[in-house]
């Protein structure tokens, strides 16, 4: 696939689907969900709603990453955040845990 892309045979438009809604709308929905989430509402101050769009997008993406792909499965954000902290301190097992979280292999 990489060679086809380099040769110009396959383009980004060939493999990417258009999003179901504009990015700004998805960010607004994510921030609204964050404000309703009892575990995360305290991390969504009123100032965030008027912050720069890039800041809002970053917060929305971080929130979605921590919550996981499905709201039906409860996430354990504290474990994920603890793993980030341990990995930053050089804990190899924590880095493995983070890799598993990212691949969806580790139960949250």
N, C-alpha and C positions, 0 to 999 in steps of 0.2 A: 504494500500500500504506500509506503514511504517513497519508493522509487516512482510509483505512478504520480504521486503528488509533485515530486521534483520535476518530472517530465512534463507536467501540465496536463496529463491525461485525466487525472481526477482532481477536482477543485474542492474547496471547502464547502461550496454550495451543494455539491453532490452528496456529501456525507452528513451535513448538518441540517436538522429540521428547524424551521422557524419556531421561536418560542410561542407558547400558547397565549402569552400576554406580554406587554412591554415590561422591561426591567423595572421601571419606576413603579408600576402597579404591583409587581411581585414583592418589591422592597416594602411598599406600604402595607401589604398583607402580612408579611413576615413581622414587621414592627408591631402591627395591631395584635397579632397572635402572641408576641412577646409580652405586650402590655396586659393581656388577659391571663397569661401563664403565672400562677401564683409563685412559682419558684424563681421566675425571672423578671417579674414586674418591677422589682426594686432596682434593676439594672437598666431600666428604660425611662430615664427622667424626661420631663417635658421638653427640656432643651434639645434632646435628641431629635424630636419631631421637626425642629426648625434648623437642625444642623446641616452642614454641607452634604450634598447627595452622595459623595464618595464615602463620607463617614457613616451615613445611614446604611449604605450598601455593605460596608465592612461589618457593621454590627449585625445586620440581617443575616449575612453569610455565616458569621461566627455562631449566631443563635441557631441557625438551621443545622450547622455542623454538629453542635453540641446536642441538639434534640434528636438527631438521627433522621433517617428517611421516613419514618412512620411514627405518628403520634400515638398509635395504638400500642406500641411497645414503650414502656416507660424507660427513659434514659437515666443513667446515673452520672449526672454531670460532674459531681464531686470526684468520682473515680477518674474521669477523663482529665479533669483539671489537675488532679494530684499527679497523674502520670506525666502531664506536661511539665510540671514542676520538677519531678524526679528526673525526667529525661534531660532537662536543662542543667541539672546538677551532675550529669554524666552517668546516670543509672542505665545500664544496657537493657535490663529487663523492662524498664519503663518505656524505652524506645520500641521494643518489640510489641508491648501492649498498644502503644500508639499506632504502630503499623497495622496491627490487627483491627483496631477501631476503625482506621481509615478504609480498610478493605471490607469492613462489615462482618468480619469473622468472629470478633469478640462480642459476646453478649453484653449489652449496655445495661 
